[in-house]
Each structure stands twice: as C-alpha cells, then as structure tokens.
C-alpha cells in the first residue's frame, strides 16, 4: 500500500466538484519517493513523502 513510513500519510478519497456541481470520485495520493538514509550507521531504504524528506533534510 502507498504509505509514508515516517508520518503514515496515505491515499485518501474525495470528489471532483466542477462548476456544474456534478461530483465524480477521485483519489488524493501523497508524493512518495524511495530514499536512502543512514540510521544507526546502516544505510536503509525507505518510502517517504516529499514533506518528510524536506523535514529530515532540514534537521540534519
């Protein structure tokens, strides 16, 4: 399942609402990226959303 391993952000469902107000279903997907990080001296691959990647980069 598409899910950020840091914050838990995942796909949510909603609706398109055009001017005619005819609702059609759609999905909102997080911007997930595979990133290599060092945790405890080991290189680990994680699936993170773009917001978490930015936050982790700022904290380093």
N, CA and C atoms as an extended XYZ file, in Angstrom:
180
Properties=species:S:1:pos:R:3:atomname:S:1:resname:S:1:resid:I:1 pbc="F F F"
N         0.836       -1.188        0.000 N   UNK     1
C         0.000        0.000        0.000 CA  UNK     1
C         0.877        1.246        0.000 C   UNK     1
N         0.483        2.280       -0.722 N   UNK     2
C         1.234        3.524       -0.796 CA  UNK     2
C         1.087        4.277        0.522 C   UNK     2
N         2.184        4.304        1.299 N   UNK     3
C         2.127        4.926        2.621 CA  UNK     3
C         3.520        5.407        3.017 C   UNK     3
N         3.599        6.605        3.579 N   UNK     4
C         4.862        7.148        4.069 CA  UNK     4
C         5.255        6.390        5.333 C   UNK     4
N         6.506        5.930        5.385 N   UNK     5
C         6.966        5.159        6.537 CA  UNK     5
C         7.283        6.037        7.741 C   UNK     5
N         7.322        7.352        7.558 N   UNK     6
C         7.643        8.252        8.668 CA  UNK     6
C         6.377        8.827        9.320 C   UNK     6
N         5.503        9.416        8.518 N   UNK     7
C         4.319       10.087        9.082 CA  UNK     7
C         3.031        9.294        8.887 C   UNK     7
N         3.053        8.273        8.026 N   UNK     8
C         1.863        7.459        7.815 CA  UNK     8
C         0.879        8.033        6.806 C   UNK     8
N         1.296        9.078        6.086 N   UNK     9
C         0.408        9.674        5.082 CA  UNK     9
C         0.119        8.647        3.991 C   UNK     9
N        -1.159        8.544        3.581 N   UNK    10
C        -1.542        7.554        2.577 CA  UNK    10
C        -2.612        8.127        1.658 C   UNK    10
N        -3.037        7.331        0.694 N   UNK    11
C        -4.047        7.757       -0.263 CA  UNK    11
C        -5.374        8.007        0.437 C   UNK    11
N        -6.006        9.132        0.113 N   UNK    12
C        -7.343        9.434        0.626 CA  UNK    12
C        -8.274        9.650       -0.565 C   UNK    12
N        -9.560        9.513       -0.325 N   UNK    13
C       -10.541        9.594       -1.394 CA  UNK    13
C       -11.409       10.825       -1.225 C   UNK    13
N       -11.798       11.404       -2.353 N   UNK    14
C       -12.655       12.580       -2.341 CA  UNK    14
C       -13.436       12.657       -3.633 C   UNK    14
N       -13.823       13.881       -3.992 N   UNK    15
C       -14.630       14.068       -5.194 CA  UNK    15
C       -14.174       15.292       -5.966 C   UNK    15
N       -14.245       15.200       -7.299 N   UNK    16
C       -14.092       16.376       -8.153 CA  UNK    16
C       -15.397       17.150       -8.123 C   UNK    16
N       -15.308       18.472       -8.009 N   UNK    17
C       -16.505       19.316       -7.998 CA  UNK    17
C       -16.346       20.410       -9.055 C   UNK    17
N       -16.769       20.169      -10.291 N   UNK    18
C       -16.684       21.212      -11.316 CA  UNK    18
C       -17.778       22.265      -11.129 C   UNK    18
N       -17.821       23.214      -12.044 N   UNK    19
C       -18.790       24.303      -11.960 CA  UNK    19
C       -20.225       23.789      -11.957 C   UNK    19
N       -20.463       22.672      -12.650 N   UNK    20
C       -21.815       22.109      -12.718 CA  UNK    20
C       -22.216       21.375      -11.437 C   UNK    20
N       -21.291       21.237      -10.509 N   UNK    21
C       -21.503       20.583       -9.213 CA  UNK    21
C       -21.800       19.089       -9.323 C   UNK    21
N       -21.458       18.485      -10.458 N   UNK    22
C       -21.604       17.036      -10.646 CA  UNK    22
C       -20.380       16.362      -10.021 C   UNK    22
N       -20.583       15.626       -8.942 N   UNK    23
C       -19.476       15.022       -8.205 CA  UNK    23
C       -19.032       13.721       -8.865 C   UNK    23
N       -17.724       13.588       -9.076 N   UNK    24
C       -17.145       12.331       -9.540 CA  UNK    24
C       -16.024       11.955       -8.587 C   UNK    24
N       -15.850       10.681       -8.356 N   UNK    25
C       -14.860       10.211       -7.395 CA  UNK    25
C       -13.444       10.406       -7.910 C   UNK    25
N       -12.526       10.649       -6.980 N   UNK    26
C       -11.112       10.782       -7.301 CA  UNK    26
C       -10.282       10.393       -6.091 C   UNK    26
N        -8.968       10.273       -6.278 N   UNK    27
C        -8.062        9.955       -5.179 CA  UNK    27
C        -7.039       11.069       -5.029 C   UNK    27
N        -6.597       11.291       -3.804 N   UNK    28
C        -5.513       12.210       -3.497 CA  UNK    28
C        -4.345       11.356       -3.023 C   UNK    28
N        -3.275       11.308       -3.819 N   UNK    29
C        -2.136       10.456       -3.488 CA  UNK    29
C        -0.976       11.298       -2.963 C   UNK    29
N        -0.265       10.816       -1.939 N   UNK    30
C         0.905       11.531       -1.439 CA  UNK    30
C         2.066       11.408       -2.420 C   UNK    30
N         2.957       12.381       -2.404 N   UNK    31
C         4.132       12.389       -3.274 CA  UNK    31
C         5.216       11.530       -2.619 C   UNK    31
N         5.190       10.224       -2.877 N   UNK    32
C         6.104        9.283       -2.235 CA  UNK    32
C         7.355        9.071       -3.071 C   UNK    32
N         8.500        9.015       -2.395 N   UNK    33
C         9.797        8.798       -3.030 CA  UNK    33
C        10.548        7.735       -2.242 C   UNK    33
N        11.380        6.953       -2.939 N   UNK    34
C        12.255        5.990       -2.268 CA  UNK    34
C        13.564        6.707       -1.977 C   UNK    34
N        13.970        6.726       -0.700 N   UNK    35
C        15.147        7.466       -0.266 CA  UNK    35
C        16.067        6.545        0.513 C   UNK    35
N        17.379        6.735        0.345 N   UNK    36
C        18.362        6.003        1.135 CA  UNK    36
C        18.817        6.888        2.285 C   UNK    36
N        18.700        6.376        3.513 N   UNK    37
C        19.073        7.120        4.713 CA  UNK    37
C        20.032        6.295        5.550 C   UNK    37
N        20.762        6.967        6.436 N   UNK    38
C        21.612        6.275        7.395 CA  UNK    38
C        20.936        6.301        8.755 C   UNK    38
N        20.642        5.125        9.293 N   UNK    39
C        20.057        5.003       10.622 CA  UNK    39
C        20.927        4.078       11.452 C   UNK    39
N        21.506        4.623       12.499 N   UNK    40
C        22.366        3.818       13.363 CA  UNK    40
C        23.597        3.295       12.645 C   UNK    40
N        24.119        4.068       11.692 N   UNK    41
C        25.307        3.662       10.953 CA  UNK    41
C        25.035        2.725        9.788 C   UNK    41
N        23.793        2.355        9.578 N   UNK    42
C        23.437        1.474        8.467 CA  UNK    42
C        22.633        2.246        7.429 C   UNK    42
N        22.853        1.887        6.157 N   UNK    43
C        22.109        2.505        5.070 CA  UNK    43
C        20.782        1.773        4.902 C   UNK    43
N        19.671        2.537        4.967 N   UNK    44
C        18.332        1.957        4.916 CA  UNK    44
C        17.543        2.650        3.807 C   UNK    44
N        16.796        1.869        3.041 N   UNK    45
C        15.908        2.434        2.024 CA  UNK    45
C        14.506        2.549        2.604 C   UNK    45
N        13.920        3.749        2.465 N   UNK    46
C        12.578        3.994        2.984 CA  UNK    46
C        11.734        4.695        1.936 C   UNK    46
N        10.426        4.510        2.047 N   UNK    47
C         9.468        5.227        1.207 CA  UNK    47
C         8.926        6.382        2.039 C   UNK    47
N         9.262        7.621        1.630 N   UNK    48
C         8.867        8.812        2.381 CA  UNK    48
C         8.143        9.790        1.474 C   UNK    48
N         7.248       10.575        2.066 N   UNK    49
C         6.591       11.631        1.300 CA  UNK    49
C         7.563       12.818        1.187 C   UNK    49
N         7.309       13.683        0.222 N   UNK    50
C         8.200       14.809       -0.046 CA  UNK    50
C         8.326       15.730        1.166 C   UNK    50
N         7.254       15.910        1.915 N   UNK    51
C         7.295       16.778        3.094 CA  UNK    51
C         8.245       16.220        4.155 C   UNK    51
N         8.219       14.901        4.366 N   UNK    52
C         9.109       14.284        5.352 CA  UNK    52
C        10.566       14.337        4.894 C   UNK    52
N        10.809       14.206        3.589 N   UNK    53
C        12.173       14.307        3.065 CA  UNK    53
C        12.721       15.699        3.342 C   UNK    53
N        11.905       16.726        3.112 N   UNK    54
C        12.323       18.106        3.390 CA  UNK    54
C        12.604       18.312        4.874 C   UNK    54
N        11.724       17.792        5.723 N   UNK    55
C        11.876       17.949        7.170 CA  UNK    55
C        13.151       17.273        7.658 C   UNK    55
N        13.415       16.057        7.174 N   UNK    56
C        14.616       15.339        7.582 CA  UNK    56
C        15.878       16.028        7.073 C   UNK    56
N        15.829       16.596        5.874 N   UNK    57
C        16.986       17.306        5.326 CA  UNK    57
C        17.289       18.561        6.145 C   UNK    57
N        16.253       19.243        6.635 N   UNK    58
C        16.451       20.449        7.436 CA  UNK    58
C        17.014       20.120        8.816 C   UNK    58
N        16.671       18.952        9.352 N   UNK    59
C        17.108       18.601       10.698 CA  UNK    59
C        18.542       18.073       10.734 C   UNK    59
N        19.104       17.740        9.589 N   UNK    60
C        20.481       17.200        9.562 CA  UNK    60
C        21.516       18.282        9.580 C   UNK    60
